[in-house]
Amino acid sequence: MIRLPIDTKSLYFNIKNDNQSGHTATVATPLKQGKAVHDELAQIYELPENVESRSREGIIAKILKNSRAEAVIPYVYVFNKISVNGEIIEDIPSFCIYVREETAKNNVHCGRQKVHYPPSFRYEDDYIEINNREVMRAMSERLKSYAFLIEAFEYDVEERLLNFDALIVGEKDVPYSKVFLNKKGVGNKFTAAFSESADSYDTEIIALREHLGYENVGPDNYEEIQRNNKELAIDFTLRDLQQKGIEGIRRLSNEYPYSLYDLEISKNGRKQYIIVRNTATKLKYFTMPFNKIKFCMDFYDNVSVALVRDITGTPCIEWYSVSDINNMNKSINSITYEKRG
């Protein structure tokens, strides 16, 4: 398997631009500039181009047709076998990726190479049909129309298959500012403006005060305590997974605090999503907003819920499948009313 990582903001779908200007996908990643080479991405040179010479010439002509700078296209790659997160997508056009090199001698960037993969690119002749946009739409359908970004292309040499390593980062049309501008580093916390914890106050407050002191917990600091408890619960869940021998665990909540799940693991080449909930009580209960419930239903076989009980005392963990939570008793805390027309 050849893995080709690309820039985080370069290829995404179903993310709504809520900025006044700019902030569009770059649809390219630098490969070579001066003496600097992106070593991992440079593995692209090892890939077969998978395109006939007649089609190759037509593709290059279309790429350079409206170019405002002198350039050449030394490599063109066309893929007719596509998968996303390990799931093959059939009956779709081919996807094209190419390398563009600046050649103007008076250009400071002369010799610079970038790997390009524009969703807008289309090409068709008697031998081939390329439609990058349709491929992205097909991936979106497979991912239930959630907002996603592509972190890497993965090429299976034996199967001649291009896999898109997609990261689900929110609901469809999630604002750009929630995905990228608020992307957090390790140690940062959720923004209170988007907190989920308010509905649990009545149930949690007594247990929290018993453990932390009656004068130490109240409405003014409840959000902060719950954010800290969420981090403790994720830490506890991580240790539980590691004790079970699971490796390669990704902690999404540190990278994308508004993601629909907290941890991601891989099982047999397929992504598995873990939503972590916690309670200061010893009750087997938890709350979840509707968007996460919908995510569970959409990825029925790929989601698990980890409930850490007695989080401020002696924590213990309970694991639930989507089938399990469907069989639990439920109560509705709020309903949105809207008059239309």
N, C-alpha and C positions, 0 to 999 in steps of 0.2 A: 504493500500500500504506500503510495506517495502522497504525502500531506502537504498542501500548499496554503499556508495561512495568509489571509488578506487583511487589509486595514479595517478596523472595527466599523467605521462610519462609511464604508465604501459601497456596500451592497445590502440594502434592506427593503422590506415590503410591508405594507399596511401600517406604516407609521405616518402620522399626520404632522405636517410642518406647521407649527404654531408660532414660528418666528416671523418678524417683519420682512426679512429678506435673507437670502443665502441659506446655508445649512441644507444643501442638497447633497445627495450621495455622490461621492467622487468617482465611483465605478471604475477605479483603477488603484493599483498599489505599486509604489516604486520598486523596481527590481535592481537597477544598477545606475549609480550616479558617481562619476569620477572613479575613485578606487573603492568606493563603498558598494558592497553587493549584499543583497538580502539572501543569505545563504539557503534558508529553508525554501523560499520561493524560487530560488534558482534551480531547484529540482524540476521545474517546468520544462527545462531543456531536454529532460529525459523522456518526455511524453511523446507518443506518436501523434502526428498532425491529423491523421484520419481524414484526409481530404484529397480528392483528385486534383491534378495540376490545373485542369481547365476551370474547375470551380474555385480553386485557390486564387487564380489570377482575378476572377470576377469579384471575389470577396475583398481582396486587397484594393482593387479599383474603387469599390464602394466605400471602404474605410477612408481612403485618402481623397475622395472626391471633393469634400468641402474643407480639407485641412488648410489651416491658415499658416502653418509652419512647415518647413521642409522636413520630411520624415520618411522612413521606410518601415515596412512591416516584415521583419525577418522570420517571424513564426506565427502560424495560424493553426489553432486547434479546434476541431469540430467533434462534438460528442453526441452520439445518437442513443446512448444508453445512459439513463439518468436515474438517480435516486436521491432522496432527501432523508437524512438521519437513518440511513440504512434501508429505507422502504422504496422499492423500485416503482417508478412512474412510467406507465406505458401509453402508447398512442399519442405522443407529443412530438413536435418538431425537434430539430437538433439545437444545441447550445454552442455558441462560439466564444472562445477566449483567444486573444491575440496579444503579441508583444509589439509595442510601438517604440521606435528609436528616433530621437532627434538627430538630424544630419546637417543642419545649417552651420557652416564653419564660423560664422560671426555670432552664433548663439551661445551664450554662456552655458547652456544645457546641452551642447552638442555631445552626442554619445550617450545621453541619458536614455534608459530603457524603463518602460512601465508595462505592467500586465493590465490589460483592459478587458472588461466584461460588461459592456453597456446593455442594460435591459432593452433599450430602444433599438438595438441592432437587429435588422432583418435582411435576409438574402435568400433568393430562390432561383434555381435554374433547372435544367432537365435532369440533374443528378442529385440535387440536394435541396433541402428546405431548412433554413435557419430562422428561428423566431425566439429570441431570448425572452421577450415579454411573455409569450405564451408559456414558456417553460416555468418562469417565475409564478405565473398565475396557477399553473398546475401544482406547483409546490405549495402555494398558498392554500389551495383546496385540500391538499393532503394534510396540511397543518391546521385545518378547520378555520381558516381565515384569521388566525391570530397574527399579531405583529411579530415579525421575526427579522433577524439579521444573519447574514452568512459570515461565519468565522473562518472557514477554510474550504477549499476544494480538496477532495480526496479521490485519487485515481487508483482503481484496482487494475493492476497490469494484466492479470490473468483473465479477468472478466471483461476488460476494456470498458469499465463502468466508471462514470464520474458521479461521486456522491457529494451533495452539498451538506456541509455540517452547519445546521441551522440552530440558532438559539432563539427560543420563544421569549419575548421581552414584554408582552402585554396583550391587552385586548386589541381588536381591530381598531385602527385609527387612534391608538394611544398617542398623546401629544409628544412630539420630538423632545420637548424640554424635560419630560419625565423619564425618557429613556437615556438621553445622552447628557444634557446639561446637569442633571442631578445624579449622574453616575458616581457612586461612592467608592472610596478606598477602604482598606481594612481599618476597622475601628470607628468608622462613622455610623451614624444611626439614622433611623427613619425620620422623615419630616412629620411633625405632629399634624400638619394640615391634612395629611392623608391617612391618619390613624384609623385602625380597625377596632380599637379596644374599648371605645366608649360604651357600647352595648353590654359589655360584660361587667361593668362596675358593680352593679347590685349583688351579683353572685360572688365576685372576687374579693370585695373590700374587707369582709370579716376575716377571711383566712389570711389575707395579707397583713392586717393589723395584728392578728394573733402572733404571727411570725416576726414581724418587723417592728411592732410597737404601735399602740393605738394613736400616739401623737405623731408618728412618723409617716403615716399614709393618709392622704385625703385627696379631694378633687384637684388641688393645685399641683400635686406631683404624681398623680396616678398614671398619667401618660408616660412619664419618664421611667417609672418603676416597671411598667408593662413592657417598655422597649428593652430595658435591661433584662427582664425575665425572658423575653423572646430570644435574646442572644444566648442566655444560659441554656435555654431549651435546645437551641440549634447545636451548641457545643455538646450537650448531653447526647443528642441524636447522632452526631458525628462519631463520638466515642463508641456508641452502641454499634454503628455500622462497621467501624474499624475492628472492633472485637469479633465481629462476624467474618472478618477477613476480606471485606469489600475495600477495593482500592480505587484510586482515580475519582474520588468524590469531589464534586464542584460545589462551592458555596455561593449560590447566586445572590443571596440576600446582601452580601457585601459589595457585589459589583453592580447589581441593578435592584435597588431597594423596593421598587414597585413591581417586581416580577411576580408571576402568579404562583410560583413555587419557590422553595427555599434551597433545596439541595437537588443535585442531578448526578445520577450514576449511569453506567452503561452495563447492560446485560445482554450477552449474545449479539452485540453490535447494535442494539436498540436502546434508545434513551429511556430512562425511568425517572420520574419526577416525584419528589417528596415534599409534602406540605407539612410544616411543623407547627403544632399548636401547643399551648401550655395552660395550666391552671394551678393556682395556689391551693386549691382544694384537693381532696382525694377522690372527687367524683370523676366518673368516666363521661365527661362532657366537654364540648368545645363549640365555639362559634366560628362561622366562616361567611364572608361576604358572598353575594351571589356570583360575582365574576369567578371566584375560585371554585364554587360549586359547579358552575358551567364547565370550567376547565376539567374538573374531575369527570364529568359526564362525557365530554368530548374525547378525553384520553383515558377511557374507562380501564383499559388493561395496563396502562403505563403509570398510573398514579397511586401512591400510598400516602396515608396520613399518619404521622407520628405524633402521639399525644403524650406530653411529659406532664405527669400529675405531681402534686405536692412540690412544685418547683422551688419554693423558698424553704422547704423542710428536707425530707429525704426523697429526692426525685426518683420516679420510676417511669418506665416508658411502655406505652401500649401502641401496637401497630394495627392499622385498619386498611383494608382494601376498599375500593369504591363500592363493591357489593356490601361490605360490612356497614358502611355509613348509610347506605340506602335503607338498610334494615333497622336503623336506630330511630328512636322517637325524635320528632322535630317540632320546633316552635318558630313562629315568624315574629321577628322583633320590629320590623318596619315595612311599610309599603309606600312606594312612590305613586302619587296621584297626578295625572296630567290631563288637562282638557284640550282636546284637539279639534281643529276646525272652527 
